[in-house]
Amino acid sequence: MPVVSRVLNGLMATPLFLHCRAWQVCALLLLSVASALGQGFLENMPRANQSPMERAKQARQELMQRMQEVDKESSAGTESLEGRIIRLKRELAAAEVEWAKRNERVPTAVEVKIASAALVVISSEQSEGSGFIAKIRGRTFLISNIHVLGAARSATIQTLDGVEITLPSYGYVSRRRDIAIVPIEWAGPTLPMSQSLSFDEVGIGQAVTVMVNSDGARVARQLKGKICDVGSNELEVSAKFVPGNSGSPVVHDELGRVIAIASHLEDFGAKTKGTKDSKQANVRRFACRIDGEIEWAQVALSDLYNQAELYYQYEDRSRAMSQIGHKLQHEDQLMTSYSRHDSLGHLFEDFDRDFQWHRGTNSSHNQRLLKRFVAGVMSELQTDRQSTQDALKIDFYQRGYVALESLRDQAARDFVRFRDSRLD
């Protein structure tokens, strides 16, 4: 026992000290504190006879003991302040992610409510298309495709509810998109339209509905789909509309507004080396955007009808000659089914009268007929090119003309190869 403790114990045992009860308690407390402090202080003091090596060894032992105590505290669930902050940050981040998932909007099937009185059927003996009524900058228009309205000479134009629409003598066509609009007098319902797809945050994967005339029965039908791609002038959609549905409105399900107009289909069924592994559908469907700044050109409807008829006659001739040349060069077949064609039928007159089918193409008689036929088709490939190009003034038909030029060039190559390889 330390010296201080023995002295205090001796004093407390005297008769005088025993008469002071309050002082006894204080003395005992002081004695306990002093003993504890003295004990720890003396234990932690290096001994005078310890060498530096022994003192270093003792320090290492004390450090190892302290590290073991910390490990025990950690295993018992005690964590440092820094560790606790890191853990709480991680838990907060996980909670925010979970909260976002719970509040994320899940797309649901929406029954788009579009007034059938604003949907239009454009019907003629040659074709049938669609349109709709909407307002642009405060004016009411019948909206359809250029290719639909261009084929509407003498067409019946009615809403699905059977109300007939009278068109004025003029309209407007887009210079870059397959859209035509005609101002009309109309007091009935109109379809709301998106003024900006960017402002409305329209994007890929969102649900759309194409409102169509069901199989020509004048009944509104909803074709559901989604946006597959967004271009500067067009959207690609998965809703399976068909050629007779051209001009139908494409409605954004969530917005409830028209964002595009069904325009055309493209068949990518013949996979090329670059597309053979594509997962996209063979037939893809495109719609023209109706938002943004569209450059319009005014046109008399009579001029629109004339140019449409001229263009489609040129397209029909181009495709017919392309098919004839391909069959003749690659399959050794003469397509006499075109003998009744309006503008190419006269080329087949010699075959109907004089061609000796049982002798094939090797006889001199048949060779002369084939040479005359090939020369006639080559002439037809060139006769109407320049006149058609000069006559077409509407941008939509001018672009179509340029696309058909490559078709005619390929047809010419097929006839030349047939002539050079098969005819003497």
Long-range contacts (C-beta under 8 A, 24 or more apart in sequence): 2-35, 2-38, 2-39, 2-42, 4-34, 4-35, 4-38, 5-31, 5-35, 107-206, 107-207, 109-207, 109-224, 110-207, 110-209, 110-253, 110-254, 111-222, 112-209, 112-211, 112-222, 112-251, 112-253, 112-256, 113-256, 114-191, 114-211, 114-220, 114-249, 114-251, 115-188, 115-189, 115-191, 116-159, 116-160, 116-161, 116-220, 117-159, 117-160, 117-161, 117-163, 117-188, 117-189, 118-159, 118-188, 118-189, 118-190, 118-191, 119-159, 119-160, 119-211, 119-213, 119-220, 119-248, 119-249, 120-144, 120-157, 120-158, 120-159, 120-160, 120-165, 120-247, 121-156, 121-157, 121-158, 121-159, 121-160, 121-213, 121-218, 122-148, 122-149, 122-152, 122-155, 122-156, 122-157, 122-247, 123-155, 123-156, 123-157, 123-158, 123-216, 124-151, 124-152, 124-153, 124-154, 124-155, 124-156, 125-154, 126-151, 127-151, 128-213, 128-216, 128-244, 129-244, 129-246, 129-247, 130-212, 130-213, 130-244, 130-245, 130-246, 130-247, 130-248, 130-262, 131-157, 131-247, 132-191, 132-211, 132-247, 132-248, 132-249, 132-258, 132-261, 133-159, 133-184, 133-186, 133-188, 133-189, 133-190, 133-191, 134-190, 134-191, 134-192, 134-193, 134-249, 134-258, 135-190, 135-193, 136-181, 136-193, 139-183, 140-183, 140-184, 140-185, 140-186, 140-190, 141-181, 141-182, 141-183, 141-184, 142-167, 142-181, 142-182, 142-184, 143-179, 143-180, 143-181, 143-247, 143-249, 143-261, 143-290, 144-179, 144-180, 144-246, 144-247, 144-261, 145-178, 145-179, 145-180, 145-246, 145-247, 145-261, 145-263, 145-288, 146-173, 146-174, 146-178, 146-179, 146-180, 146-304, 146-394, 146-396, 147-178, 147-246, 147-308, 147-396, 148-180, 148-246, 148-247, 149-180, 149-182, 149-301, 149-304, 150-180, 150-304, 150-305, 150-307, 150-308, 150-311, 150-397, 151-308, 151-312, 152-305, 153-305, 153-309, 158-218, 159-188, 160-213, 160-218, 160-219, 160-220, 162-218, 163-188, 167-301, 168-301, 169-300, 169-301, 169-302, 170-298, 170-299, 170-300, 170-301, 171-298, 171-299, 171-301, 171-304, 172-296, 172-297, 172-298, 172-299, 173-296, 173-297, 173-299, 173-304, 173-394, 173-395, 173-396, 174-288, 174-294, 174-295, 174-296, 174-297, 174-396, 175-295, 175-296, 175-297, 175-395, 176-233, 176-294, 176-295, 176-395, 177-233, 177-234, 177-288, 177-289, 177-294, 178-261, 178-263, 178-264, 178-288, 178-396, 179-261, 179-288, 179-290, 179-294, 180-304, 181-296, 182-301, 191-249, 191-251, 191-257, 191-258, 192-256, 192-257, 192-258, 193-257, 193-258, 193-259, 193-290, 193-291, 194-252, 194-255, 194-257, 194-258, 194-259, 194-290, 194-291, 195-291, 196-291, 196-292, 197-230, 197-259, 197-289, 197-291, 197-292, 200-252, 200-255, 200-257, 200-259, 202-227, 202-230, 202-252, 202-255, 202-259, 203-227, 203-230, 204-228, 204-229, 204-230, 206-252, 206-253, 206-254, 207-252, 207-253, 207-254, 208-237, 208-239, 208-250, 208-251, 208-252, 208-253, 208-259, 209-239, 209-250, 209-251, 209-253, 210-237, 210-239, 210-241, 210-245, 210-248, 210-249, 210-250, 210-251, 210-262, 210-287, 211-248, 211-249, 211-251, 212-241, 212-245, 212-248, 212-262, 213-244, 213-245, 213-248, 216-244, 228-280, 228-284, 231-289, 232-289, 233-288, 233-289, 234-260, 234-263, 234-286, 234-287, 234-288, 234-289, 235-259, 235-260, 235-286, 235-287, 235-289, 236-284, 236-285, 236-286, 236-287, 237-285, 237-286, 237-287, 238-281, 238-285, 239-285, 240-285, 241-285, 250-287, 258-290, 259-289, 259-290, 259-291, 260-287, 260-288, 260-289, 260-290, 261-287, 261-288, 261-290, 262-287, 263-287, 263-288, 297-394, 297-395, 299-394, 303-393, 304-394, 307-391, 307-392, 307-393, 307-394, 307-397, 308-397, 310-388, 310-391, 310-392, 310-397, 311-388, 311-392, 311-397, 311-400, 311-401, 313-343, 314-384, 314-388, 314-401, 314-404, 315-400, 315-404, 317-343, 317-344, 317-380, 317-384, 318-404, 318-407, 318-408, 318-411, 319-407, 320-344, 321-377, 321-380, 321-381, 321-408, 321-411, 322-407, 322-408, 322-410, 322-411, 324-377, 324-411, 325-377, 325-410, 325-411, 325-412, 325-414, 325-415, 325-418, 326-411, 326-414, 328-414, 328-415, 328-418, 329-414, 329-415, 329-417, 329-418, 330-414, 332-361, 343-380, 344-377, 344-380, 347-373, 347-376, 347-377, 347-380, 348-373, 361-422, 361-423, 367-423, 367-424, 370-422, 370-423, 371-419, 371-423, 374-415, 374-418, 374-419, 374-423, 377-411, 377-415, 378-412, 378-415, 378-416, 381-408, 381-411, 381-412, 381-415
